[in-house]
Amino acid sequence: MTSSTTPFSAYHVDNNSGNNYANSVKKTKVFHGPEKVIDIALQFASNAENKIDACVDHTRPSLIVKIREIKKAFRATRKRGVKLKCITEITAENVSFCKELLTSIVDELRHLDGIKGNFYVSEREYIAPAALHEKGKPSSQVIYSNMKEIVEEQQYIFDTLWNKSISAEDKIKEIEQGIEPEYFRVINDNEEATHILTDLTKHAQREILFLLPNDKSLTRIDKLGIIDYLVGKCNEERMEDMIQVKIICPLSDANLNIVNRILRNTTGTSNNIRIVNGSDSSFGMVIVDNTKFLKAELREPEAEQFSEAIGLSFYSNSNPSVESYKLFFELLWNEHTTNEQFKLSDKMQKEFINIAAHELRTPTQAITGYSELLAAEPENGKMFVNPILRNSKRLQRLSEDILDVTRIESQSLKLTKEEFDLNDVILSIVGDYRSLLLDNENNANLNIVHEPKSIIVNADKGRIAQVVSNLLSNAIKFTTKEKGTICVMAEKKDSEIIVGVKDTGQGIDLEILPKLFRKFATKSLSGTGLGLFISKSIIEAHGGSVWAENNSDGKGATFSFSVPITQ
């Protein structure tokens, strides 16, 4: 290529002669022909003094790499100190060419989605292909200008796009590692937002956080099938398939049935779905797996359907945004749970004082009364001794329960393990209670179903006996009012032994069921509600678990626990 054929060679900076662009003729012109286009591009690169900024679509990286003259010119320009910056759309198809651009042709490369059109701008010149090109071939037309206004205008456009672009290294990593690109979308279509909400829920792998703006919001997401889906996921057989769910929602009569359904159907799943009472808000959001969130404005608080209730929505996988919203959620969660814990603690203390006072008063009064009768009528001593002894034992059991709770909460409950036959322990306890039933003329039948051979376990014999006794005592308490049957079952299953106490009594009250193994959880007119809490703690200290359910035939309930078998 010679200067006589170069269309703007008269504008070339001659460092020896001192000619510069200030003396050049200002013009804007279109040149035709692929060869002419390449000539213009080469001269443009040669004329650049300090920088070249390029904005090209996804088809151009391959041309820059494949067309030898262009590639050589850019490398030579860079070698003499001109800084080359380039924006393009990096795709799976052009990623290899973009990597070569980044490593050996340009100084900086960035990615921007959906770039259309191509242009190059230096300090004083601008060129841009003016026609579509065939695949693998340069354009057949090019626009050239050294007009100051055009150069400055195109430089502004480039700078604007550059500031919106992202690192090429990050985009290449996303493509090569299959990472989803970052996005932040504003959604005006409420049906689309509804679809996103259900899709997010069904694709959660580990955790879902719901902040619901009002009490009816829980009803609205229930109508989408989300609640039933979450309950199902929290009852998966494999632990790795379960998800953790936290819900902050104002609670009221409007959603009480749904809350009870969640608690009833997730009992025994380690509280995988937890709900705290929230406050009314102007927006709601869901955060999934700490990777995505959907935030929606509440426009119609009383609407029946989710899509009718919301206004503008925001959907993103932006890590900083997700982290910010999750932090906000956790602050609210901690605030509400702390308040609930204070209220619960205060309530439990009052309940304990009332229950303990009642339970202590009853046997104490009986002992005092019979003792006075014994003193007044010593000749009838045999008549009064048994009631005194029975109430003394009841008082002793209450004292021991309170001490056990203290040990459990201070984490000082100690086990003294030994090998023993679990069947022998169960048979002994059943025998004691059978005698008690006969003495009290109780109509309940007490049966035992167990393995025909010994079941050897390594456990604290006294504590395991305490658990069996607690479960059996509860069954008798709720079955003695009518004719019924109590069955104690023991069986080996895989690497554990399962013991169950099944009765045909009144069953477990649905209000008590979700908090059954907590302290003071009872609707009985007698008893502290400490026995099941203590039993659960003892079994878990052995590495086992305890659970309860109403029988499928609607008659009574079954309380069960498991402990590991000694091999």
C-alpha positions as CSV (number, residue, x, y, z in Angstrom):
1,M,0.0,0.0,0.0
2,T,1.5,3.4,-1.0
3,S,0.6,6.9,0.0
4,S,-0.6,7.8,-3.5
5,T,-3.4,5.3,-3.3
6,T,-4.3,5.8,0.4
7,P,-7.4,8.1,0.5
8,F,-6.4,10.0,3.5
9,S,-2.6,9.7,3.4
10,A,-2.4,13.5,3.3
11,Y,-3.7,13.5,6.9
12,H,-1.0,11.1,8.2
13,V,1.1,12.5,11.0
14,D,4.7,12.9,9.9
15,N,6.9,13.1,12.9
16,N,9.9,14.3,10.9
17,S,8.2,17.1,9.0
18,G,6.1,18.2,12.0
19,N,2.8,18.1,10.0
20,N,-0.2,17.4,12.2
21,Y,-4.0,17.1,12.1
22,A,-4.5,20.8,12.7
23,N,-3.4,21.4,9.2
24,S,-5.4,18.4,7.7
25,V,-8.5,18.8,5.5
26,K,-11.6,17.9,7.5
27,K,-13.9,15.5,5.8
28,T,-16.4,12.6,6.2
29,K,-16.5,10.1,3.3
30,V,-17.7,6.6,2.4
31,F,-15.2,4.2,0.7
32,H,-16.3,1.1,-1.2
33,G,-14.7,-2.3,-1.8
34,P,-13.3,-4.9,0.7
35,E,-9.7,-4.0,-0.3
36,K,-10.3,-0.3,0.3
37,V,-11.9,-1.1,3.6
38,I,-8.8,-3.0,4.7
39,D,-6.5,-0.2,3.5
40,I,-8.6,2.4,5.5
41,A,-8.3,0.2,8.6
42,L,-4.5,-0.2,8.3
43,Q,-4.0,3.6,7.7
44,F,-6.3,4.4,10.7
45,A,-4.1,2.1,12.9
46,S,-1.0,3.7,11.6
47,N,-2.2,7.3,12.2
48,A,-3.2,6.6,15.9
49,E,-0.9,8.4,18.4
50,N,-2.0,7.3,21.9
51,K,-5.1,5.2,21.7
52,I,-7.7,3.2,19.6
53,D,-11.1,2.4,21.1
54,A,-13.0,-0.3,19.3
55,C,-16.7,-1.3,19.7
56,V,-17.5,-4.4,17.6
57,D,-20.3,-7.0,17.5
58,H,-19.8,-10.7,18.1
59,T,-18.8,-11.5,14.5
60,R,-15.7,-9.2,14.4
61,P,-13.2,-10.8,16.9
62,S,-12.8,-13.7,14.4
63,L,-12.1,-11.2,11.5
64,I,-9.5,-9.3,13.6
65,V,-7.7,-12.5,14.4
66,K,-8.0,-14.2,10.9
67,I,-7.2,-11.2,8.6
68,R,-3.4,-11.2,8.8
69,E,-2.9,-7.6,7.8
70,I,-5.4,-6.3,10.5
71,K,-3.9,-8.5,13.2
72,K,-0.3,-7.4,12.3
73,A,-1.3,-3.7,12.2
74,F,-2.9,-3.8,15.6
75,R,0.0,-5.6,17.1
76,A,2.5,-3.1,15.6
77,T,0.3,-0.2,16.8
78,R,0.3,-1.6,20.3
79,K,4.1,-2.2,20.2
80,R,4.7,1.5,19.6
81,G,2.8,2.4,22.7
82,V,-0.7,3.0,21.4
83,K,-3.3,1.7,23.9
84,L,-6.0,-0.5,22.4
85,K,-9.4,-1.0,24.2
86,C,-12.1,-3.1,22.7
87,I,-15.8,-3.9,23.6
88,T,-17.5,-6.8,22.1
89,E,-20.2,-9.4,22.9
90,I,-18.3,-12.6,24.0
91,T,-20.2,-15.8,23.1
92,A,-19.6,-19.5,23.2
93,E,-18.9,-19.3,19.4
94,N,-16.3,-16.5,19.5
95,V,-14.7,-17.1,23.0
96,S,-11.5,-18.6,21.5
97,F,-10.9,-15.5,19.3
98,C,-11.7,-13.2,22.2
99,K,-9.1,-15.0,24.3
100,E,-6.5,-14.4,21.6
101,L,-7.5,-10.7,21.4
102,L,-7.1,-10.4,25.1
103,T,-3.7,-12.1,25.3
104,S,-1.8,-10.7,22.3
105,I,-3.7,-8.0,20.3
106,V,-5.5,-5.5,22.6
107,D,-4.6,-4.0,26.0
108,E,-8.2,-4.3,27.5
109,L,-11.2,-6.3,26.4
110,R,-14.7,-6.0,27.8
111,H,-18.1,-7.7,27.2
112,L,-21.5,-6.1,26.6
113,D,-24.6,-8.0,25.7
114,G,-26.3,-7.4,22.4
115,I,-23.8,-5.0,20.7
116,K,-25.0,-4.0,17.2
117,G,-22.8,-2.2,14.7
118,N,-19.1,-1.6,14.7
119,F,-16.8,1.5,15.0
120,Y,-13.3,2.5,15.9
121,V,-12.2,5.9,17.2
122,S,-8.8,7.4,17.9
123,E,-7.7,10.9,19.0
124,R,-8.8,12.5,15.8
125,E,-10.3,9.9,13.4
126,Y,-13.3,7.6,13.3
127,I,-14.1,4.6,11.0
128,A,-17.1,2.3,10.9
129,P,-18.2,-0.4,8.4
130,A,-21.2,0.9,6.5
131,A,-22.6,-2.4,5.2
132,L,-23.2,-6.0,6.4
133,H,-20.4,-8.4,5.6
134,E,-20.4,-12.0,4.6
135,K,-19.4,-14.5,7.2
136,G,-15.6,-14.5,7.5
137,K,-15.1,-11.5,5.2
138,P,-14.7,-7.8,5.9
139,S,-17.4,-5.2,5.0
140,S,-17.6,-3.8,1.5
141,Q,-18.0,-0.2,2.7
142,V,-16.5,1.9,5.4
143,I,-17.3,5.4,6.7
144,Y,-14.3,7.6,7.5
145,S,-14.3,10.9,9.3
146,N,-11.8,13.3,11.0
147,M,-14.5,15.9,11.8
148,K,-14.0,16.9,15.4
149,E,-17.7,16.8,16.2
150,I,-18.1,13.3,14.9
151,V,-15.0,12.0,16.6
152,E,-16.1,13.5,19.9
153,E,-19.6,12.1,19.5
154,Q,-18.4,8.6,18.8
155,Q,-15.9,8.8,21.7
156,Y,-18.8,9.7,24.0
157,I,-20.7,6.7,22.8
158,F,-17.7,4.4,23.3
159,D,-17.1,5.7,26.8
160,T,-20.8,5.2,27.7
161,L,-20.7,1.6,26.5
162,W,-17.4,1.0,28.2
163,N,-18.8,2.0,31.5
164,K,-21.7,-0.4,31.1
165,S,-19.5,-3.4,30.1
166,I,-18.0,-6.1,32.2
167,S,-14.6,-7.7,32.4
168,A,-13.8,-10.1,29.5
169,E,-12.1,-12.4,31.9
170,D,-15.3,-12.8,34.0
171,K,-17.4,-13.4,30.9
172,I,-15.0,-16.0,29.5
173,K,-15.0,-17.7,32.9
174,E,-18.8,-17.7,32.9
175,I,-18.9,-19.3,29.5
176,E,-16.2,-21.9,30.1
177,Q,-17.5,-22.9,33.5
178,G,-21.2,-22.8,32.6
179,I,-21.8,-19.9,35.1
180,E,-25.1,-18.0,34.7
181,P,-24.4,-14.4,33.7
182,E,-25.4,-11.7,36.1
183,Y,-28.7,-9.8,35.5
184,F,-31.0,-7.4,37.3
185,R,-34.5,-7.2,35.6
186,V,-37.4,-4.9,36.2
187,I,-40.6,-6.8,35.6
188,N,-43.9,-5.1,34.7
189,D,-45.7,-8.3,33.6
190,N,-47.4,-9.8,36.8
191,E,-48.0,-13.1,35.2
192,E,-44.3,-13.4,34.4
193,A,-43.5,-12.5,38.0
194,T,-45.9,-15.2,39.2
195,H,-44.1,-17.7,37.0
196,I,-40.7,-16.6,38.3
197,L,-41.9,-17.1,41.9
198,T,-43.1,-20.7,41.4
199,D,-40.0,-21.5,39.3
200,L,-37.7,-20.2,42.0
201,T,-39.4,-22.2,44.6
202,K,-39.3,-25.5,42.6
203,H,-35.6,-25.1,41.7
204,A,-34.4,-24.4,45.3
205,Q,-31.7,-26.8,46.4
206,R,-30.9,-25.7,50.0
207,E,-32.8,-22.7,51.3
208,I,-35.8,-20.5,50.7
209,L,-36.4,-17.2,52.6
210,F,-39.9,-15.6,52.3
211,L,-40.7,-12.1,53.5
212,L,-44.5,-11.7,53.1
213,P,-46.0,-8.3,53.3
214,N,-49.4,-9.1,54.9
215,D,-51.4,-12.0,56.3
216,K,-53.2,-12.7,53.0
217,S,-49.9,-13.2,51.2
218,L,-49.5,-16.7,52.7
219,T,-53.0,-17.6,51.3
220,R,-52.0,-16.2,47.9
221,I,-48.8,-18.3,47.6
222,D,-50.7,-21.3,48.9
223,K,-53.1,-21.0,46.0
224,L,-50.1,-21.3,43.7
225,G,-49.3,-24.7,45.2
226,I,-46.1,-23.4,46.8
227,I,-47.0,-24.4,50.4
228,D,-47.8,-28.0,49.4
229,Y,-44.6,-28.2,47.4
230,L,-42.5,-27.0,50.3
231,V,-44.1,-29.4,52.8
232,G,-43.3,-32.2,50.3
233,K,-39.7,-31.1,50.0
234,C,-39.3,-30.9,53.8
235,N,-40.5,-34.5,54.1
236,E,-38.1,-36.1,51.6
237,E,-36.7,-39.4,52.7
238,R,-33.1,-38.4,51.9
239,M,-31.7,-35.6,54.0
240,E,-29.8,-34.2,51.0
241,D,-33.1,-33.7,49.2
242,M,-34.6,-31.5,51.9
243,I,-34.6,-27.7,51.9
244,Q,-34.7,-25.2,54.8
245,V,-37.5,-22.7,54.7
246,K,-37.9,-19.5,56.8
247,I,-41.1,-17.5,56.5
248,I,-41.7,-14.0,58.0
249,C,-45.4,-13.3,57.7
250,P,-48.0,-11.4,59.8
251,L,-50.1,-14.1,61.4
252,S,-53.9,-13.9,61.9
253,D,-57.1,-15.9,61.6
254,A,-56.8,-15.4,57.8
255,N,-53.8,-17.7,57.5
256,L,-54.1,-19.8,60.8
257,N,-55.3,-22.9,58.9
258,I,-52.3,-22.8,56.5
259,V,-49.9,-22.4,59.4
260,N,-51.4,-25.3,61.3
261,R,-51.3,-27.4,58.1
262,I,-47.6,-26.7,57.7
263,L,-46.8,-27.5,61.3
264,R,-49.0,-30.6,61.3
265,N,-47.4,-32.1,58.1
266,T,-43.8,-31.3,58.9
267,T,-43.7,-32.6,62.5
268,G,-40.5,-34.6,63.0
269,T,-38.6,-33.0,60.1
270,S,-36.3,-31.0,62.4
271,N,-38.2,-27.8,61.9
272,N,-37.4,-27.5,58.2
273,I,-40.2,-25.0,57.8
274,R,-40.1,-22.2,60.4
275,I,-42.5,-19.3,60.6
276,V,-42.3,-16.2,62.7
277,N,-44.9,-13.4,63.1
278,G,-44.0,-10.4,61.1
279,S,-45.3,-6.9,60.5
280,D,-47.3,-5.4,57.6
281,S,-45.0,-4.1,54.8
282,S,-45.3,-2.4,51.4
283,F,-43.3,-5.2,49.6
284,G,-42.5,-8.9,49.8
285,M,-39.6,-10.9,48.6
286,V,-38.2,-14.4,48.2
287,I,-34.5,-15.3,48.3
288,V,-33.4,-18.7,47.0
289,D,-30.1,-20.5,47.8
290,N,-28.4,-17.2,48.4
291,T,-28.1,-16.8,44.5
292,K,-31.4,-15.2,43.3
293,F,-34.2,-13.0,44.6
294,L,-37.6,-11.7,43.5
295,K,-38.9,-8.5,45.2
296,A,-42.4,-7.3,44.5
297,E,-44.3,-4.2,45.5
298,L,-47.7,-4.8,47.2
299,R,-50.3,-2.9,45.3
300,E,-53.6,-4.5,46.3
301,P,-53.3,-5.9,49.8
302,E,-56.7,-7.6,49.8
303,A,-56.4,-9.2,46.3
304,E,-57.1,-13.0,46.2
305,Q,-54.4,-13.9,43.6
306,F,-50.7,-13.2,43.7
307,S,-50.7,-11.7,40.2
308,E,-53.5,-9.3,41.2
309,A,-51.8,-8.1,44.4
310,I,-48.4,-7.1,43.1
311,G,-47.1,-4.1,41.3
312,L,-43.6,-3.6,39.9
313,S,-41.2,-6.5,40.5
314,F,-37.4,-6.9,40.5
315,Y,-35.6,-10.1,39.7
316,S,-31.9,-10.6,39.9
317,N,-28.9,-12.9,40.6
318,S,-26.6,-10.0,41.4
319,N,-24.5,-11.3,44.2
320,P,-24.2,-7.9,46.0
321,S,-27.9,-7.4,45.8
322,V,-28.7,-10.9,47.0
323,E,-26.3,-10.5,49.9
324,S,-27.9,-7.2,50.9
325,Y,-31.4,-8.5,50.8
326,K,-30.4,-11.7,52.7
327,L,-28.8,-9.5,55.4
328,F,-32.0,-7.5,55.6
329,F,-34.0,-10.7,56.0
330,E,-31.8,-12.1,58.7
331,L,-32.0,-8.9,60.7
332,L,-35.8,-9.0,60.6
333,W,-35.8,-12.7,61.4
334,N,-33.5,-12.3,64.4
335,E,-35.6,-9.3,65.6
336,H,-38.8,-11.2,65.4
337,T,-37.5,-14.5,66.8
338,T,-35.8,-12.7,69.7
339,N,-39.1,-11.0,70.6
340,E,-40.9,-14.4,70.3
341,Q,-38.3,-16.0,72.5
342,F,-38.7,-13.3,75.2
343,K,-42.5,-13.7,75.1
344,L,-42.2,-17.5,75.2
345,S,-39.7,-17.5,78.0
346,D,-41.9,-15.2,80.1
347,K,-45.0,-17.4,79.3
348,M,-43.1,-20.6,80.1
349,Q,-41.9,-19.2,83.4
350,K,-45.4,-18.3,84.4
351,E,-46.7,-21.7,83.2
352,F,-44.0,-23.5,85.2
353,I,-44.8,-21.7,88.4
354,N,-48.5,-22.4,88.0
355,I,-48.0,-26.1,87.0
356,A,-45.3,-26.8,89.6
357,A,-47.3,-25.1,92.4
358,H,-50.3,-27.2,91.5
359,E,-48.3,-30.5,91.1
360,L,-46.5,-29.9,94.4
361,R,-49.6,-28.9,96.3
362,T,-51.6,-32.0,95.4
363,P,-49.3,-34.7,96.9
364,T,-48.2,-32.4,99.7
365,Q,-51.8,-31.9,100.8
366,A,-52.4,-35.7,100.6
367,I,-49.4,-36.5,102.6
368,T,-50.3,-33.9,105.2
369,G,-53.9,-35.1,105.4
370,Y,-53.1,-38.8,105.7
371,S,-50.3,-38.1,108.2
372,E,-52.8,-36.2,110.4
373,L,-55.3,-39.1,110.2
374,L,-52.5,-41.5,111.0
375,A,-51.6,-39.5,114.1
376,A,-55.3,-39.3,115.1
377,E,-56.1,-42.9,114.4
378,P,-52.9,-45.0,114.8
379,E,-55.0,-48.2,115.0
380,N,-56.0,-47.6,111.3
381,G,-52.4,-47.1,110.2
382,K,-52.4,-49.6,107.4
383,M,-55.2,-47.7,105.7
384,F,-53.2,-44.5,105.5
385,V,-49.7,-45.7,104.8
386,N,-50.2,-46.6,101.1
387,P,-51.7,-43.2,100.1
388,I,-48.8,-41.5,102.0
389,L,-46.3,-43.7,100.1
390,R,-48.0,-43.2,96.7
391,N,-48.0,-39.4,97.1
392,S,-44.4,-39.3,98.4
393,K,-43.3,-41.2,95.2
394,R,-45.2,-38.7,93.1
395,L,-43.5,-35.8,94.8
396,Q,-40.2,-37.5,94.4
397,R,-40.8,-38.0,90.6
398,L,-41.7,-34.3,90.2
399,S,-38.5,-33.3,92.0
400,E,-36.5,-35.6,89.8
401,D,-38.1,-34.2,86.6
402,I,-37.3,-30.7,87.6
403,L,-33.6,-31.7,88.3
404,D,-33.5,-33.5,84.9
405,V,-34.7,-30.4,83.1
406,T,-32.0,-28.4,84.9
407,R,-29.3,-30.9,83.9
408,I,-30.6,-30.9,80.2
409,E,-30.6,-27.1,79.9
410,S,-27.2,-26.8,81.5
411,Q,-25.9,-29.6,79.2
412,S,-24.8,-31.6,82.2
413,L,-27.0,-34.6,81.7
414,K,-24.6,-37.6,81.9
415,L,-25.2,-41.1,80.6
416,T,-23.7,-44.3,82.2
417,K,-23.8,-46.8,79.4
418,E,-23.8,-50.5,79.7
419,E,-24.8,-53.5,77.6
420,F,-28.2,-54.9,78.5
421,D,-31.2,-56.7,77.0
422,L,-33.8,-54.1,76.1
423,N,-36.6,-56.7,76.1
424,D,-35.9,-57.5,79.8
425,V,-36.3,-53.8,80.7
426,I,-39.6,-53.4,78.7
427,L,-41.0,-56.6,80.2
428,S,-40.3,-55.4,83.7
429,I,-41.9,-52.0,83.2
430,V,-44.9,-53.5,81.5
431,G,-45.3,-55.9,84.4
432,D,-45.2,-53.0,86.9
433,Y,-47.8,-51.0,85.0
434,R,-50.1,-54.1,84.5
435,S,-50.2,-54.5,88.3
436,L,-51.0,-50.8,88.7
437,L,-53.9,-51.1,86.2
438,L,-55.3,-54.1,88.1
439,D,-55.0,-52.2,91.4
440,N,-56.8,-49.2,90.0
441,E,-59.5,-51.4,88.3
442,N,-58.6,-49.9,85.0
443,N,-60.3,-51.4,81.9
444,A,-57.4,-50.8,79.5
445,N,-55.6,-53.9,78.3
446,L,-51.8,-53.8,78.3
447,N,-50.2,-56.0,75.7
448,I,-46.6,-56.4,74.5
449,V,-45.2,-57.3,71.1
450,H,-41.5,-57.8,70.9
451,E,-38.7,-59.7,69.2
452,P,-38.6,-63.3,70.3
453,K,-34.9,-63.1,71.0
454,S,-32.8,-60.7,73.1
455,I,-32.1,-57.2,71.9
456,I,-28.7,-56.1,73.3
457,V,-28.1,-52.3,73.3
458,N,-25.3,-50.2,74.7
459,A,-27.1,-47.4,76.6
460,D,-27.9,-46.0,80.0
461,K,-30.3,-48.6,81.4
462,G,-31.9,-46.4,83.9
463,R,-32.5,-43.6,81.5
464,I,-34.0,-45.9,78.8
465,A,-36.3,-47.4,81.4
466,Q,-37.3,-43.8,82.3
467,V,-38.3,-43.1,78.7
468,V,-40.3,-46.3,78.3
469,S,-42.0,-45.6,81.6
470,N,-42.8,-42.0,80.6
471,L,-44.4,-43.1,77.3
472,L,-46.4,-45.9,79.0
473,S,-47.6,-43.6,81.7
474,N,-48.8,-41.1,79.1
475,A,-50.7,-43.8,77.2
476,I,-52.4,-45.0,80.4
477,K,-53.3,-41.5,81.3
478,F,-55.2,-40.9,78.1
479,T,-56.7,-44.3,77.7
480,T,-58.1,-45.1,81.2
481,K,-61.3,-43.1,80.7
482,E,-62.7,-45.7,78.4
483,K,-62.1,-49.3,77.5
484,G,-59.1,-49.5,75.3
485,T,-55.8,-51.2,74.5
486,I,-52.2,-50.2,75.0
487,C,-49.6,-52.0,73.1
488,V,-45.8,-51.8,73.6
489,M,-43.7,-52.9,70.5
490,A,-40.0,-53.5,70.1
491,E,-38.3,-54.5,66.8
492,K,-35.0,-54.4,65.1
493,K,-34.7,-52.3,62.0
494,D,-31.4,-52.0,60.1
495,S,-28.9,-50.8,62.6
496,E,-31.3,-49.6,65.3
497,I,-34.0,-50.8,67.6
498,I,-37.4,-49.1,67.5
499,V,-39.7,-49.0,70.5
500,G,-43.3,-47.9,70.2
501,V,-46.2,-47.4,72.6
502,K,-49.6,-47.4,70.8
503,D,-52.9,-46.7,72.5
504,T,-56.5,-46.4,71.5
505,G,-57.2,-43.3,73.6
506,Q,-58.2,-39.8,72.7
507,G,-55.1,-39.1,70.5
508,I,-52.9,-36.0,70.3
509,D,-54.6,-32.6,70.3
510,L,-53.6,-30.9,66.9
511,E,-52.9,-27.7,68.8
512,I,-50.3,-29.5,71.0
513,L,-48.8,-31.7,68.2
514,P,-46.3,-29.2,66.7
515,K,-44.8,-28.4,70.2
516,L,-45.4,-31.9,71.7
517,F,-41.8,-32.5,72.9
518,R,-41.3,-29.0,74.4
519,K,-41.5,-28.2,78.1
520,F,-44.9,-27.8,79.6
521,A,-46.7,-28.9,76.3
522,T,-49.8,-30.5,77.8
523,K,-53.5,-30.1,77.9
524,S,-53.9,-32.7,80.7
525,L,-55.4,-31.7,84.0
526,S,-52.5,-33.4,85.7
527,G,-48.8,-33.6,84.9
528,T,-46.2,-30.9,84.2
529,G,-45.6,-31.7,80.5
530,L,-41.9,-32.3,81.3
531,G,-41.8,-36.1,80.7
532,L,-41.8,-35.9,76.9
533,F,-39.2,-33.1,76.9
534,I,-36.9,-35.2,79.1
535,S,-37.5,-38.3,77.1
536,K,-36.6,-36.6,73.8
537,S,-33.4,-35.2,75.4
538,I,-32.4,-38.6,76.8
539,I,-32.9,-40.4,73.4
540,E,-31.1,-37.7,71.4
541,A,-28.2,-38.0,73.9
542,H,-28.0,-41.7,72.9
543,G,-27.9,-40.7,69.2
544,G,-31.5,-41.7,68.5
545,S,-34.7,-39.9,67.8
546,V,-38.2,-39.7,69.2
547,W,-41.5,-38.9,67.4
548,A,-45.3,-39.2,67.8
549,E,-48.3,-39.4,65.5
550,N,-52.0,-40.0,65.7
551,N,-53.1,-43.4,64.5
552,S,-54.3,-43.7,60.9
553,D,-57.6,-45.2,62.0
554,G,-58.4,-42.1,64.1
555,K,-58.2,-44.1,67.4
556,G,-55.4,-43.0,69.7
557,A,-51.7,-42.3,69.1
558,T,-48.3,-43.9,68.8
559,F,-45.2,-42.6,70.5
560,S,-41.9,-44.1,69.3
561,F,-38.2,-43.8,69.8
562,S,-35.1,-45.3,68.3
563,V,-31.6,-46.2,69.7
564,P,-28.6,-47.7,68.0
565,I,-28.0,-51.4,68.3
566,T,-24.7,-52.8,69.6
567,Q,-23.2,-54.9,66.8
